[in-house]
Each structure stands twice: as structure tokens, then as C-alpha cells.
Amino acid sequence: MAEATAEFMRSKRLEVLIASTGDAGLQKAREVRPDIVLCDIRLPDMTGIEVTRALRAIPEAKDALIAIHTALGENDLRTFELEADTAVNLFLTKPLTPEKLDKLLTQLNVL
């Protein structure tokens, strides 16, 4: 899934890095100063909300636009939205389609 999403983003001429865990993503964020972070809500080592909080504490990533994607139902998603407060810019439901990714990039003023 991450590779397919990355290919789509690359087709839009965006530079993309992939991390399979929250910790690996946070390390990459320290190194590259990301503009956008697209994160799954459930990672092997932490939740997307935990990643978001950690990103906001990293000077190189604190201003990144963060989108969380999830297969959670609407009620569970509301719980996560409340927990995330305003640190997450956008929540997306799975599956991530090209149309949803285009909408994300448009909303984030990337395209």
C-alpha cells in the first residue's frame, strides 16, 4: 500500500520517502524536514496520533502538514479526531484512491 501511494505521489513530481514504523518515520523527519506526512493510524510500534504528537515536537517537522489514513469506522475515527485535537490536518479513510490523494494534495495546496 505504501509503495503504491508513493508511486502516485511521485507521478505528481513529489519526493517521497517511506517508513514502515513510527520510529523510522520520525527519524526520517529529523533528517529531511518534510512538507507533508501521510501516516497510517495503526503502525507496528505506535499510533498515528503518537507519531503526530512526536512530529510536532521535532523542530524540523513541527510545521509539516499531517494526514492520517485509517480503515476505522466513523465512530472510532471521531474518537481519534478528539484525541488528536488539532495536531492532525486531515483524516482520510481507506482505501486511498487516486481521487482521494488528489483531493488531499489539493486541500494541502500542493498541486
C-alpha positions, 0 to 999 in steps of 0.5 A: 500500500505504501509503495503504491501511494508513493508511486502516485505521489511521485507521478505528481513530481513529489519526493517521497520517502517511506517508513514502515514504523513510527520510529523510522518515520520520525527519524526520517523527519529529523533528517529531511524536514518534510512538507507533508506526512501521510501516516497510517493510524495503526503502525507496528510500534505506535499510533498515528496520533503518537507519531503526530504528537512526536512530529510536532515536537521535532523542530524540523517537522513541527510545521509539516502538514499531517494526514492520517489514513485509517480503515476505522469506522466513523465512530472510532475515527471521531474518537481519534479526531478528539484525541488528536485535537488539532495536531492532525490536518486531515483524516482520510479513510481507506482505501486511498484512491487516486481521487482521494490523494488528489483531493488531499494534495489539493486541500494541502495546496500542493498541486 
